[in-house]
Amino acid sequence: MLTMAVKDEMPLSGGDVTEGVVRVGDTVRRPLGPHSPAVHGLLRHLERVGFDGAPKVLGVDERGREILSWMAGETPGRPLPAYAVTDEALEGVARLLRRYHDAVASYEPPAGAPWDRAASNLDGPPELVGHCDVTPENVVFRSGAPYALIDFDLARPTTRLYDVVTALRHWAPIADPADRDDLLYQADVGRRMRIFSDAYGLDRDARRELLPASRTRFERSYQAMRHRAERFGGAWARMWQAGAGPRIRRAQDWLECNWDELDARL
């Protein structure tokens, strides 16, 4: 495996869980975890099939950190900037996720690959390895348009619908208005869900499952996050203590109260 020397380091922020991420020149250095071999296999597959919207695995440095290629551009911070809430951005994220799904559909991960399996999922057999964390912090924009996904730590076998629902949770967003960014406080969420679904290419049957899948995801995400906070502590515990659980519950309530209107929009 390639080993590279460390030069000047620039700490990177924005992620919720992984700490100690730095930029060194045109590379990113991240601590290795139990899931890293599985993620590296996924990223190498994406490189082989010509998907350019994800980092490349370059090796391990002398500190035992993974080395990934630097994806030049900008990730939306909080509060979200204007360019990240446009219809064009929403369509771009949907098309990027669809390209990723089409590229990863041919990947057959090795049996027993050490994915992070403590996270939530939907019922039914997995269709592909999803990103499972398509938040604004994990989408790189270039010239105002989404072009790459980063931070595959939560990648795991799942369904296309789970990845879509997870993205919509953050990009529509399916959330109580009190928990949205200022620019999305009065967002027409149903309209934005339809825009995303159109750009991704969801068929009628999949659209019928969007809201039930969102309901299931919220409940299982709540349980998974509480489990992680209690078992792993660290950043998971800090997110939980900062109100992640109540935010999920508020989103659940908002979904139920607005179900019929959202369904009509889809």
Salt bridges, closest charged atoms under 4 A:
GLU9 OE2 - ARG63 NH1 3.16
GLU9 OE2 - ARG65 NH2 2.71
GLU19 OE2 - ARG238 NH2 2.13
ASP26 OD1 - ARG23 NH2 3.86
ASP52 OD1 - ARG99 NH1 3.62
ASP61 OD2 - ARG29 NH1 3.16
ASP61 OD2 - ARG65 NE 2.88
GLU66 OE2 - ARG30 NE 2.94
GLU66 OE1 - HIS40 NE2 2.48
ASP87 OD2 - ARG191 NH2 2.38
ASP102 OD1 - ARG98 NE 3.09
ASP102 OD1 - ARG160 NH2 3.15
ASP116 OD1 - ARG228 NH2 3.02
ASP123 OD1 - ARG220 NH1 3.05
GLU137 OE2 - ARG78 NE 2.76
ASP151 OD1 - ARG30 NH2 3.44
ASP153 OD2 - ARG30 NH2 2.49
ASP153 OD1 - HIS35 NE2 3.27
ASP163 OD2 - HIS101 NE2 2.81
ASP179 OD2 - ARG250 NE 2.77
ASP181 OD1 - ARG78 NH1 2.43
ASP188 OD2 - ARG265 NH2 2.34
ASP198 OD1 - ARG207 NH2 2.66
ASP205 OD1 - ARG208 NH1 2.88
GLU219 OE1 - ARG249 NH1 2.87
GLU256 OE2 - ARG215 NE 2.79
